[in-house]
């Protein structure tokens, strides 16, 4: 049985219109599904591909920016109040994220529902992943890899990519990260295929790996790297520069 990895979108947080959507990814195996992140435009990207909340049984959240959590309220309400949805989605996220996900991202819109003062577990089966631990979906072990995305004050914003293996192939999904080749070298080397955050804006934000930085890493790493989470507009010739290419909206990978 093939593991399918469907990019509902491949754009950055500031992607506009239906030409691309946020970089949320749906894994499918054995009739089950795991959504990696749920951005603000999730319902539109899913609808365009003929999918709905009924197709999401499990959810992983990497961090708390809106292009990764802005669609969670829609999923929570749709799954709870649709009689056709059986049970509750499983929610996987780091123990460093789960409280803030509720208190600072979701509670304003979800706490007060008719006849109930709700909490996060009113909508999801919560699986808070402890430091150094992994989670399992369809017998696949998903290890969390902390990224250097944003340094706020003296602390890293909690943000976690995923590395996992299926049928002998190791897949590394970076989530949002700055260009840190030294820190990520072990994961780059371990992986057979890499899906890497890649900013393409004319001016570097400083909080994402920029194409002009990634292009200078060794060819042996670029040769197994797909780029996603890029900006609207014209893109460089990634294949010419040694990458596998830019992931397109709706692109499906099978393992």
C-alpha positions in Angstrom: 0.0 0.0 0.0 1.4 3.4 -1.0 1.6 6.3 1.4 0.2 9.3 -0.3 1.4 12.8 0.5 -0.9 15.5 -1.0 0.1 19.2 -0.9 -3.2 21.1 -0.5 -1.1 24.1 -1.2 2.6 25.0 -1.4 2.6 28.8 -0.8 3.7 31.1 2.0 1.6 32.7 4.7 0.9 35.6 2.3 -0.3 33.7 -0.7 -3.3 35.4 -2.2 -6.1 33.9 -4.3 -6.7 30.5 -5.6 -3.4 30.3 -7.6 -1.9 28.7 -4.5 -2.8 28.0 -0.9 -1.0 27.6 2.4 1.4 24.7 2.6 -0.8 22.2 4.4 -0.2 18.5 3.6 -2.6 15.5 3.7 -1.1 12.1 4.3 -3.3 9.1 3.3 -2.8 5.4 4.0 -5.1 2.5 4.5 -8.2 4.7 4.3 -6.9 6.9 7.1 -5.6 10.4 6.9 -3.3 12.8 8.8 -3.3 16.5 8.0 0.0 18.3 8.7 -1.1 21.8 9.7 -4.4 23.6 9.0 -4.0 27.1 7.6 -6.6 29.8 7.3 -7.5 28.9 3.7 -7.8 25.1 4.5 -11.5 24.8 3.6 -10.9 26.4 0.2 -7.9 24.3 -0.7 -9.7 21.1 0.3 -12.9 22.1 -1.5 -10.9 22.7 -4.7 -9.6 19.1 -4.6 -13.0 17.6 -3.8 -12.3 17.1 -0.1 -13.9 18.3 3.2 -13.6 18.0 6.9 -14.9 14.5 6.6 -11.5 13.6 5.1 -9.5 14.6 8.1 -9.3 12.1 11.0 -6.0 13.2 12.4 -4.2 16.5 12.7 -0.6 17.5 13.4 0.2 21.1 14.3 3.8 22.3 13.9 3.5 25.8 15.3 1.0 28.6 15.9 1.2 31.0 12.9 -2.1 31.4 11.1 -1.1 29.7 7.9 -0.6 26.6 10.1 -3.5 26.9 12.6 -6.0 29.4 11.1 -8.2 26.6 9.8 -8.3 24.6 13.0 -11.5 26.4 14.2 -13.3 25.5 11.0 -12.2 21.9 11.4 -13.3 21.8 15.1 -16.7 23.2 14.5 -17.4 21.3 11.3 -16.4 17.9 12.8 -18.3 18.5 16.0 -21.6 19.6 14.6 -21.8 17.4 11.4 -23.7 14.3 12.4 -21.9 12.5 9.6 -18.6 12.9 11.3 -18.0 10.0 13.7 -16.0 10.7 16.9 -13.4 13.4 17.2 -10.2 14.1 15.2 -7.0 13.2 16.9 -4.8 16.2 17.5 -1.0 15.7 17.7 1.3 18.5 18.7 4.2 19.2 21.0 3.4 19.7 24.7 5.1 23.1 24.3 2.4 24.1 21.9 -0.9 22.6 23.1 -1.8 25.1 25.8 -1.1 28.1 23.7 -3.0 26.6 20.8 -6.1 26.7 23.0 -5.5 29.8 25.1 -4.1 32.1 22.5 -5.3 30.8 19.1 -8.6 29.0 19.5 -10.5 29.7 22.7 -11.9 33.1 21.6 -14.0 31.4 18.9 -14.5 27.9 20.4 -14.9 28.3 24.1 -18.5 29.5 24.0 -20.8 27.2 22.1 -24.5 26.6 22.6 -25.2 24.9 26.0 -21.5 24.2 26.6 -18.4 26.0 27.8 -16.0 24.1 25.7 -12.3 23.2 26.0 -9.9 21.9 23.5 -10.8 18.3 24.3 -14.4 19.1 23.5 -13.4 19.0 19.8 -10.2 16.8 19.7 -8.6 13.8 21.2 -5.5 15.5 22.4 -2.1 13.8 22.0 0.5 16.1 23.6 3.9 14.9 22.6 6.5 15.1 25.3 10.1 16.2 24.7 12.1 13.4 23.2 9.1 11.4 22.3 7.4 10.6 19.0 3.9 9.9 17.8 2.5 7.0 15.7 0.0 7.1 12.9 -0.7 3.9 10.9 2.3 2.3 12.5 4.6 5.0 11.2 6.8 6.7 13.8 6.9 10.5 13.4 9.8 12.2 15.2 9.6 15.9 15.9 12.5 18.1 14.8 12.7 21.5 16.5 13.5 24.3 14.0 15.0 27.7 14.3 12.1 29.7 12.9 11.7 32.8 15.1 13.8 33.9 18.0 11.6 36.1 20.2 13.4 37.8 23.0 15.7 35.1 24.4 13.5 32.1 23.3 12.8 30.1 20.3 9.2 30.0 19.1 8.2 26.3 19.4 8.1 25.0 15.9 8.6 21.3 14.9 9.1 19.6 11.6 8.7 15.9 11.1 11.0 13.1 10.0 9.6 9.6 9.4 10.2 6.4 7.5 7.9 4.4 5.3 9.0 1.2 3.4 12.7 2.0 3.8 12.4 5.6 2.6 13.1 8.4 5.1 11.1 11.6 4.6 12.0 14.9 6.2 9.4 17.7 6.3 11.1 20.8 7.7 8.0 23.0 8.5 9.1 26.7 8.8 12.8 27.1 9.4 15.6 29.5 8.9 18.5 28.3 6.8 20.5 26.3 9.3 22.5 23.7 7.3 24.9 22.9 10.1 22.2 22.3 12.7 20.1 20.3 10.2 22.9 18.4 8.6 22.2 15.1 10.3 18.6 15.2 9.2 19.5 16.2 5.7 21.9 13.3 5.5 19.5 10.8 7.1 16.6 11.7 4.7 16.0 10.2 1.2 13.7 13.0 0.3 13.4 16.5 1.9 10.5 18.9 1.7 12.1 22.2 2.6 10.7 25.6 3.6 11.9 28.1 0.9 11.2 31.8 0.7 11.5 33.4 -2.7 10.7 37.1 -1.9 13.0 39.8 -3.2 13.9 40.8 0.4 14.8 38.1 3.0 12.5 38.0 6.0 15.2 36.4 8.2 12.8 33.8 9.5 12.6 31.4 6.6 15.2 29.7 4.5 15.7 31.8 1.4 16.3 30.3 -2.0 19.5 32.4 -2.3 20.8 30.6 0.8 19.7 27.1 0.0 21.2 27.2 -3.5 24.6 27.3 -2.0 24.3 24.0 0.0 26.0 20.9 -1.5 24.5 19.3 -4.6 24.2 15.9 -2.8 21.6 17.5 -0.5 19.9 19.7 -3.1 19.4 16.6 -5.3 16.9 15.2 -2.8 15.2 18.4 -1.9 11.7 19.7 -2.9 11.0 23.3 -2.1 7.7 24.6 -0.8 6.2 27.5 1.3 7.4 29.9 -1.4 6.1 33.4 -2.2 3.8 34.4 -5.1 5.4 35.5 -8.3 8.0 34.3 -10.7 10.2 31.4 -9.4 13.8 30.6 -10.0 14.7 27.5 -12.1 15.1 25.2 -9.2 15.8 22.1 -11.3 18.6 23.9 -13.1 20.1 24.8 -9.8 20.1 21.2 -8.6 16.9 20.8 -6.6 14.1 18.4 -7.4 11.9 21.4 -8.0 9.2 23.6 -6.4 6.2 21.7 -5.1 3.0 22.7 -7.0 -0.4 23.2 -5.4 -2.2 19.8 -5.5 0.9 17.8 -6.2 0.7 14.2 -5.0 3.7 12.1 -3.9 3.5 8.4 -3.4 5.9 6.3 -1.3 
